[in-house]
């Protein structure tokens, strides 16, 4: 699985015969738009009770998908970011030891070396899990929006159909929803980068 060999059968099958719908892997249940449709509609109806300028599609989407997984994703990414500084700090200790500035025992040296290997490994697991959660949320955001746009396009009045071309609707389906999905995929880096920069500056000025 690490080398993605399980994909070989699909790739070989596509070269030998025409792919049929039953060959397509089913969408994960939590990513299906049908799962989120009713919750999104309820949230949007509640939002429509507010003044037009105060309505927020963004907060409706977050309430639909939920804040719990966002908090979990940010926590995992914060752990990843924190563990990323451990090798730097340990390397500083080792350099000071071999430079004669600070003395540490042989056991502490080996513990530092081991921690420099283990910490990035654990950090990569946290980062991967955090990115998976955000990727799932971004797909669910896009599915909610596509579902809403599609259902709205079915009930447009003749006058509205004249004002909105098919190209505009298709563009909202594809490009606009995809941009929102891509922005969410960068959410972890966007939120955590200022804190990482602050920690870096603190470590620099401590020298």
N, C-alpha and C positions, 0 to 999 in steps of 0.2 A: 504493500500500500504506500510505503514511503516513496517508492520510485514510480508510482502511478501506473503500475502494470495492469491494474484492473480495468483501465481504459482501453487496453489493446483490443479487447473483444469488440467494443463499440466501434472503434476506428476501423478495424478489419471488416466488420459488417457493413459499414457505410461504403467501403470500396467494392464489395462483392454484390450488394443488392440495394434496392431502394429502401430507405428507412421508412418504417410505418409508425403510426402514432403510438402503438403499443410498445415500441422500443424506447420511447422517451420516458425518462425517469420522472415519476410523479413529484409534484411540488410538495415540500414539507407542509404538514397541516397548519403550523403556526404562521406560515408565510402566505397562505391562501387569502385572497381578498374577502371571501365570504365570511371568514372568521371575524374580521374587523369591521365589516360593513355596518352592522346594526349599532355597534358602539360608536363608530365615527358619526353616523347619522344623528344619534342621540346627542352627541357632543356638539355637533354643528347646529342642531335645532336650538340648543341652549345658547349657543353663541349668537344666533340670529335674534335673540330677544334683546341684545344690547344695541346701542347706537351703532350705525354703520362704521363710523371711524374707530370704534373700539373693538370691533370684531377681529378675531385673530385666527386664521387658518393654522398658523404655526402651533399655537397652544392647543388647539383642538386635536392636532395630530399627536402631540406629546401626551395629552390625556388619554387618547385612544390606545396608543402603544404602551404607555405606562412609564412612570419615572423610576420605578424600582430597578429595572435593568440598566437604565442610564447611570444610576448611582453605583450599581455593581461594576459596570464597565469602567467608570471613572476611578473607582477604588482599586481595581486591578491594574489600571494603567499607572496610577500613582505609586503602587507597589513596584511596578516595573521601573518607573523613573527613579524611585529611591534606591532600588537594588543596583541600578546602573552606576551609582557613585561609590559603591563599596569597593570595586577593584581599584578605583583611583586612590581612595584613602589608604587601602592596604599597600598599594604600590609605593605610596609616599612613605609609609612605615618601613618598608623593606629598603628603600633607597637611603633613608636616614640611618638605618642599621648598618648597611654596608659602607656608608660614608663615615661611620664612627660618631654620628651625632646622637643617636639613640640606640641603646642596646636592648635586644629582645632575645629570649631563649630560643634554642633550637626547635622546641615544640611549637612555639608561637610562630616561628618562620614557616613551618610546614602547615600550620593551621591557616596562615595567611595565603599561602599558595593554593591550598585546597579551596578556600573561600573564594579566591579569584576565579576559580573554575566553576564552582557550584553556583555562585550568585548570578552570573549571566545566564546560566542554564535555566534556573528558576525564573529569572526575569523574562526570558523569552517565552516561557509557558504563560505567564501572566499577560504579556503583551498579545500573544496569539489569541488567548481566550477573550481578552478585551476587544480586540479587533473583530472577532467572530460575532460578539454580541452587537457591536455597532453596525456591522454589515447586515445582520438580520433585521435590526431596527430600520435601517435605510431601505431595505427591500420592502418592509411592511409599510413604511411611509409612502413609497412609490405605488404600491398596490392600492392603498387607500385612495390616493389621488386619482389614479387611473380609473378605479371603480366609480368614483364620484363624477369625474369628467364624462365618462361613458354614459352613466345614467342621466346626467344632466343633458347631454346631447340628444338623448332620445325624446325629451319632453320640450325641446325648444319650440317656440312659436314660429310661424312662418316669417314674421317680421324679424325675429332674432336670427333665423337662418340666413336671411339676406345680409345681416350685418356681420355674421361670422362665417368665414369661408371654411371649406373642408380642410384646407391647408393649415389654417390657424388651430383648428381642433386637433389635427394630427400632430402638429408641432407641440401642443400642450401635452398630448399623450406621451410623446417620445422625448423631445429635447428638454422641456421644462421639468418634467418629473425626474429625468435622469440627472439633471444638474443638482436638484435637491438631494438626490441619493448620493452623488459624489461629494457634496458639501458635508453630509453627515459622516461619510467615511473618514473625513479629516477632523472630526469633532474632538477626538482624544488629543491629537497634537495641538489643536488650536487652544484648547482649554488649559492644558498642562505646560505648554511652552513657556509662558511668563514665569511660572513657579520654578521651572528648571533653570531659566536664565538667572533668576534671583539667587538660587542655590549656588550656581556656578560663580557668580560675582562674590558671594560670601566666602566661598572657598579660595578664590583668587586673592581677596583682600586680607585673608587670614595669614597669608605668607609673609 
